[in-house]
């Protein structure tokens, strides 16, 4: 897999606290070295399966809906077991969840072309777990709605923005969504290891489990008169 490079800055670099998408291109993107500065889906949040949606957007939709399912499932396990863990590891779990949430919000704002105000990929003050779980659910819902409405043309649009450290980059919307999904998965694994270390069973967040859950949910929603 080829490594990628940051684009050269055209003019002064953006201030670190104002890393914002500035321009949309339709040319192939120049890539970046590093895009990081260092439960079940409830039935009221179904995965969109509209037949008219182009297949080129399907992988992004699947990954983002999977991410929401896995995030909510992990947070449900943490909510019921956090107090069983040593104090230092409770803090570490919160730091990992906060880092996921901040990166999600940074990329959400870049997708929207708005300044996010973060000077680093973490909160200045570490939020409580309850706040983190609530904000993660809201952000995950936004991403699911966003990717459901994404067109094939938008997937390939290149956005110029700066990381929180001021480094200018270009990525397509699709690449940004892939980063959000893959970045969160790595850190969920770290939280899962901390849970296992304390004898707590993590949420089974394999993508095959997600697809099985989606199939089961779809079956529950099929009207009885059309069932074979």
N, C-alpha and C positions, 0 to 999 in steps of 0.2 A: 504494500500500500504506500503510495507516494506521500511524503510529508508536504505540507503546504506553507505558504508564506504570507506574512502581513504585507499589505500594500503600503507604498510610500505615502507619506502625509503630504497633502497639497495645502501648504500654509501651516499656521500654528496648530499644534495638536489640541484637541478638545480638553478642557480641564477634567481631571479624574472624576469629579463628582457629577459631571454632566456628560456621561457617555451616552450618546443619542444617535439614532439612525438619522442620516442627513440626506441621503439621495438614493433613488431607485434606478437600477440599470437593467437592461435586457440583454447585456452581453455576458459571456461566460464569466464566472466569478474567479477572482484570485483568492487563494485560500490562505489559511492562517496556521501558524505553528501550534497554537494552543488556545482553545476557547474558554479557558478557565484561568483566573488569576492565580494562581498557585494551584381490600375488603370487598369487599364485594362492591360492584357498582350497583347502587340501588335502582329499582325498577323505574324510577322517575328520571333516570339518566341513561337512556338506551343508547347504544352505538348506532349511528346512522348507517343504514344499508340501502339508501336510495339507489335504484337501478340506474338512474341517469347520471350518477356521479362517475367521472372518468376513472378508469382503473389506475391511472398514474398517481392519483391522490390516495389510493387505498392503503399503501404501506404506512404513510404518515398518520392517517386516521386510526389505523389499528394500533400503532405504537403509542399514540397520545391517549387513546382510550384505555389501553393496557396500563399506561403509567398512572392514570387516575385510579383505576381499580387497585393496582398494587400499592399506591400511596395510601389510599383510604384503608386498605387491609392492614398494612403495617402500622398505621397510626392507631387502629383499633386494638391491635395487640399491645402496643406500647402503653396505651391508655390504661389497660387493665393490669399492667405488670411493672410500670416504671418504679413504683415505690419498693419493689422487691430488689432493686439494684442498688449497689453502693452509690454514695453521693457523687463521687467523681465520675462514675460512668453514667449516671443520670444526666449530668451536665454535658458529657461528651455526646450522648444521644441527642440532646437538644441542640448542641452546636452543629452536628451533622444535618439535622432536619432544618435548622435555620439556614445553613449554607445552601441546601437544595432549594429552599423557598426563595432566597434572595436571588440566586442565579435564574430561577424561573421568572421572577419579576423583572430582572434586568432584561432578559430576552423578550419578555412580553412587551415591555415598553419600546424596545428596539423594533419589534414587529409593527408596533403602532406608530413609530416615528416620534415618540415622546421622550423627553429626558426622564431618567429614573431617579436621579439624585444620590445614588450609591457611590461611595468612594472606594469600596472594597466589596468582595463577594460574601459579606456577612453583615449582620445588624450591629449597630454601635452598642446597643444594649440587648443582651440575649433575652428573647421573649420566653414566657412560660410555655409549657408544652401545650396547654389548652389553646393558647393564642396561635401557636404554630400549626396545630391540627386544623383549626378553623380557617386560617388563612390559606393553608395548603389545599383544602377542599374547594375554596372559592377560586383560587388560581387554576386548579385542575379543571374546574367547570368551564372557566374562560377558555382554556386551551382546547378543550373538547368542542366547544361551540365554534371556535376560530377555525379549527382544522376541518370541521364538517362543512363550513362555508367556503373553503379554499378551492380555487379553480386550478386546473393544470398550468395555466399561464402564470398565476401568482406563485405557484410552487417554485418556478424557475426564475422569478425575479430576483435580482441581486441587490442587496441593501448595503450601503456603506454606513458604518457606524464605528464607534470607538469602545474598547473595553473600559472597565472601571479604572484601569491604570493609565488610560489615555492612548493606548496603542490603536491606531486606525486599522480597520479590517473591512473585508467585503465577504458576505456569505449570502447564498440564496435563502429564501424563506424555508425551503425544504431542508437545507442543511442546518438551519437554526433549530427547526423542530427536532431533527435527529439528535442534535447536541443536547437539547433539553431532555429528551427521552433517555439517551444513553448516560448522560451525566448523573441523572437521578438514580438510575439503576445501580451504578457503582457504589454510591453512598448508601443506598438502601441495604446493599450487601454488607457494608460495614456495621450498620445498625443491627442487622440480623446476627452477625457474629457476636456482638456484645450481648444480645439476648440469649443466644445459645450458651455463651460463657457462664451465664447465670441460671442455666437450666430452664430457660423459657423457649418454647417452640415458636419460631418466627412464622410469619404469614407465608403460606405456600404460594409464592408469586411467579411461578413459571408461566411463560406465555401460553403453554398448553393448558394450564389450569384456567387461565383467563378465557381461552377459546371455549373450553368445556362449560364454564360458567355462562358465557354468552349464549351458547347453544341451549342450555337449560332454561335460561331466561326467555329466549325466543319461543321455546316450546310452551312455556307457561302463558305466553301472550297470544298464542294461536287460539281463535275462537273454537269452541267445542264442535260446532257444526261443520267445520272444515277439517277436523282431525280425521285421519284414516280409520 
